[in-house]
Amino acid sequence: MVKHLESMDDFNTMLETSKTKLVVVDFTAT
């Protein structure tokens, strides 16, 4: 589930909603 973030707000919102650190690791590793 990769989304094109337009701003840090969108990124932070995604972190808040997903609450999944694995997604963050996978996203940042890309």
N, CA and C of each residue as an Amber inpcrd file, in Angstrom:
protein
    90
   0.8510000  -1.2070000   0.0000000   0.0000000   0.0000000   0.0000000
   0.8810000   1.2490000   0.0000000   1.2810000   1.6550000  -1.1810000
   2.1520000   2.8220000  -1.2960000   1.3680000   4.0130000  -1.8260000
   1.4130000   5.0980000  -1.0810000   0.6980000   6.3030000  -1.5190000
   1.6920000   7.4110000  -1.8460000   1.3340000   8.2360000  -2.8200000
   2.1640000   9.3820000  -3.1470000   1.7730000  10.5350000  -2.2300000
   2.6550000  10.8290000  -1.2770000   2.3430000  11.8640000  -0.2980000
   2.6810000  13.2390000  -0.8550000   1.7620000  14.1650000  -0.6630000
   1.9760000  15.5100000  -1.1880000   2.5740000  16.4350000  -0.1350000
   2.5330000  16.0090000   1.1120000   3.0810000  16.8490000   2.1760000
   3.3800000  16.0150000   3.4150000   4.1130000  16.5820000   4.3460000
   4.4260000  15.8730000   5.5840000   3.1690000  15.6160000   6.3880000
   2.1730000  16.4780000   6.2410000   0.9000000  16.2770000   6.9360000
   0.2710000  14.9600000   6.5060000   0.3090000  14.7000000   5.2150000
  -0.2390000  13.4420000   4.7000000   0.5490000  12.2620000   5.2520000
   1.8630000  12.4370000   5.3460000   2.7260000  11.3730000   5.8580000
   2.4110000  11.0950000   7.3180000   2.3300000  12.1580000   8.1160000
   2.0220000  12.0080000   9.5420000   0.6380000  11.4150000   9.7530000
  -0.3020000  11.8280000   8.9290000  -1.6630000  11.2920000   9.0190000
  -1.6710000   9.8020000   8.7290000  -0.8760000   9.3970000   7.7520000
  -0.7970000   7.9880000   7.4090000  -0.2460000   7.1900000   8.5840000
   0.7520000   7.7490000   9.2650000   1.3370000   7.0660000  10.4180000
   0.3120000   6.9370000  11.5290000  -0.4630000   7.9820000  11.7310000
  -1.4770000   7.9740000  12.7880000  -2.5670000   6.9580000  12.5010000
  -2.9630000   6.8650000  11.2510000  -4.0680000   5.9780000  10.8910000
  -3.6240000   4.5260000  10.8020000  -2.4420000   4.2920000  10.2650000
  -1.9760000   2.9130000  10.0890000  -1.4740000   2.3150000  11.3900000
  -0.7410000   3.1370000  12.1780000  -0.1720000   2.6550000  13.4430000
   0.6970000   1.4280000  13.2020000   1.2360000   1.3200000  11.9890000
   2.0420000   0.1510000  11.6470000   3.4690000   0.5760000  11.3140000
   4.3940000   0.2520000  12.1960000   5.7860000   0.6500000  11.9910000
   6.4110000  -0.0900000  10.8160000   5.9040000  -1.2760000  10.5210000
   6.4340000  -2.0450000   9.3970000   6.2210000  -1.2930000   8.0940000
   5.0920000  -0.6120000   7.9960000   4.7960000   0.1690000   6.8000000
   5.7940000   1.3160000   6.6760000   6.1200000   1.9240000   7.8100000
   7.0660000   3.0390000   7.8260000   8.4470000   2.5630000   7.3840000
   8.8730000   1.4370000   7.9150000  10.1820000   0.8840000   7.5670000
  10.2490000   0.5530000   6.0870000   9.1950000  -0.0790000   5.5870000
   9.1540000  -0.4600000   4.1800000   9.1220000   0.7760000   3.2870000
   8.4090000   1.7950000   3.7240000   8.2750000   3.0230000   2.9380000
   9.6050000   3.7760000   2.8900000  10.2550000   3.8840000   4.0530000
  11.5120000   4.6280000   4.1250000  12.6470000   3.8540000   3.4590000
  12.5180000   2.5360000   3.3950000  13.5570000   1.7030000   2.7900000
  13.4800000   1.7450000   1.2710000  12.3640000   2.2070000   0.7510000
  12.1850000   2.2620000  -0.6980000  13.0210000   3.3900000  -1.3030000
